[in-house]
Amino acid sequence: MGKTFPGQIRLMDNPRPTFPGEMALIEALAREFGTPPPPVVLGIGDDCAALAVDGGRYLLWTIDTLTEGVHFDLSYMSLAQLGWKALAVNVSDIGAMGGEPRYALLALGWPPQRDRTGALELARGLQQAAREFGVAIIGGDTVSSPGGVAITLTVTGWVPEQEMVRRSGARAGDLIHVTGVLGEAAAGLEILKNRVKLKPAMKDPLIQAHLTPRPQHQAGRLLARRGLATAMIDLSDGVATDLFHICRASGVGARLEAERVPASPLVKAAAPLLNQDPLDLALKGGEDYQLLFTSPPEKQGALFRAFTQAGLPPPLPLGEVTAGDRVLLVTERGEEDISGAGFDHFRGGAVSS
Ligand SMILES: [Mg+2]
């Protein structure tokens, strides 16, 4: 997930990118805060901040907030699922740097009118994710939140200095890969929002993808350890937006081949029933929490061998890094500029251009 700040406006229909100009807002805030002091080696503008506080490895530090009515709706999401997701999206950011997640602090805003035992249900989901991802919840804060449940987690992790993968390392000629199929979470959200009736075999996995995403930090760690990725980001806002973040940070462009964009088979099957284009769900849907990374062409053999040996599904190639500054989608109709086109596509406009 991108760096977020208190007070960001987010709409339920468009939960990831905030409002047109989010990138400009973050850049303005970064200017306000100025250059961070040493030992900060990476400040605003990547998936995590990184600090050189322990010889040989960087401390990674990330934060994310999920707010009721903006990011989630408790009429179709349980509190346990919310707890799981709040940790999963943070772990995904640690994974996007090639790091290993370690500790988390929780800030929980709880509506006074809501039964307090629900907070324990949320904690159970959170602790289940923590066990699964190797994270310890070590403290936090609870406050009254009359407007709805709000959950903020900050998570730390470690990465060896030489292995950290930034957004800024992509070079023209690198190949672009993703760690898994795309569009399932966005299709799941469509089903939930519109109460679409589909066969359980089709809808259940899509809904699960939205409610309980599985971060790919093990793949991120593998890529970092073996030096196989030049740049990496986790897919919170969709390929069109998140790849554009890599392009801006790296000073490059990208070309994606529409026929290679890996919309999941379930998404292809469900999309017509949801009045959606599977390619749009895959490129612009958001919340996949797969890792998108660039890798030099000469390392492709080593890349696929490493994933096979680790028992991970092979990465899926979908395009290449170019010398330009835009994200272009190549279809049979020609080239389309999709730079930053994220979730806002569903609202008829691009997040940024
Ligand atoms: Mg991220």
Residues whose N, C-alpha, C, O or C-beta is under 5 A from the ligand:
A	BS01	MG	M1 G2 D47 D93 D234
